[in-house]
Amino acid sequence: MTFLKYFSPANRLRFYPPFWLMNIRVLQMDPLWRSVCIKLPLTRFSRNPGGGMFGGFQASLADPIAALACLKSFPGCEVWTRNLQLNFIREGRTDLELRFDFSDQQLTAIQQKMQQSGRANPVFEYGFYDQSNQLCTQITCRVAIRPGGYIPPARKIDHE
């Protein structure tokens, strides 16, 4: 996918294969990923049998956003989504906007945690809003940030 390097960061996200098929549109993206707004259209593919947006479409778009923002703020670190929760408050019967903000206070807290323990597990809250500006889906995402080359300790799995 080397051809993507010629695109703007917003278009790189838009043309990332899973998102390209979802036909997303990046409405606003801060260069440092401190604020992102992405339109997720309600289409015949994203509409569930009841007429609303499939939760899986929302989860697929919401999953990497906080991790990508942390990756931009902590280059050289390993970053991934550790836990993702979606609370479907109201049915999304229109195009939805994912709205994500990464505050200065969050950044400072994560930087302090990284200095203290070399790792962090920050929690971000963001959401999907309908065209009436109503919150449809509340997202809570815990991100793991680890130093580059991090290898997790082996865990013993009890099969009983």
N, C-alpha and C positions, 0 to 999 in steps of 0.2 A: 504494500500500500504506500509505496514511496511517493506516488503522485500526489497524495494528500498534503505533502509538505508545501505545495504551491497554493493551497487554499488558506483562507483566514481561519483562525481558531473556531469561529462560529460555524463555518462551512465544513470544517473537519468533523465537528460534532454532528452536524446535520447529515453528512455523507458516511458516517461510521455505519457499516452495514446493518446492524440491528435497528438503528434509528432511521436510516434511509428508508427502510421498508415501512416504518411507522409514519413517514412523511412529516416529521417534526419541522418546526421553524424556530430558529433562535431569534427571539425578539430583542433581547438585550443580554450582553455578556461583558462584564468588566474584564479587562485584560489579565487581572490577577485572580479572577474567579471569586471576587468578593461578593458579587451580585450576579445572578443569572435568572433569566426569564425565558421559558421555552413553551411554545404552543404545541400541544398534542391534539391533533384534529380528531373529531368524531367522524369516522368513516364507516363504510359498510364492513370493513375488516376489524375495526376497533369496537364496533357496537355489539353489545351482548343481546341475547334474545329478548330481553326486556326493554331494549332501546337505549340503555345507558352505556357508558364507557366500561369496557372490560377492565377489571382490577389488575389483570396480568400486564396489560399495556402500561398502566400507570406504574406498576412495580418495576417493570423493565427500564423505564425512563428514570425513575427516582433512584434506583439502586446505585449507579456510579457517580452521581452528581456531587455528593459531599466528599467522596474519596478523591475525585478529580480536583476539587477545590483545595483539599489538603495537600495533594501531590504538587500543586502549583506553589503553595506556600512553604512546603518542606521538600525541596528538590533533593534527590539522592536518598530519600527515605523510601521504604516499602510501605505502601498504603493500600488498604482494601476495606470493603464494607464488612463489618463484623456482625452487625445485626440490623435488620430493616423491618420496621413495623408500619403498616398502613391501617389507618382508622377511617373507614368509609362513613363519613358523617351524613352525606347526602349524595344521591345519585347524580353522576355527571352526564347530563343529557345535552350538553353543548360541547364545543371545543373546550379544552381545559388548558390553563396556564400553570406550569410548574414555576413556583417562585421560591428562589433560594437566596438567602443572605448569610454572609460570613462576617460577623461583626469584629471590630477591633478588640473588644473585650474577649471574645472567643479565641482570637489569634494569640493574644497576650497570655491567656490561661494555658493554651496548648504549648506555647513556647516555654513557659515556666515549668510545666510538667515534663517536657522533653529534657530540659536542663537538669531537673531533679532526678528523674528516673530513667532517662534515655528512651522512653516510650510514652505513648499517650493513647487513650481511647475516648476521644471527645464524642459528645452526642449533639446532633444537629436536628432542629425541627424546622420543617418547611411544608409546603402544601401545594395542592392542585386547586385552582379556583375556576369557577365557571364564568360565562360571559356576563353574568349579573354581579360579578365580584364576590360571590358566595364561596366560602371554603367548602369544598366537596370531600377532599381527602387530606387528612393530616398525616404527615410522614415524620417518623422518628427514626433517625439513622445513627448508629454507633459505628465509628470508623476506627480502625487500628492503624496507628502510625508507628513504625519501627525503623531503627537504623538500617541503612543499606546492607545487604548481605545477611539480614536477620534469619536465623534458623530457630524455629520454636522448639522448646524442650519436648522430648518424647513423652507421650502420655500413655500410661498403662490403661488398657480398655478391659473392663471386667465383663466377661461374656455370660455371667450367671444371671 
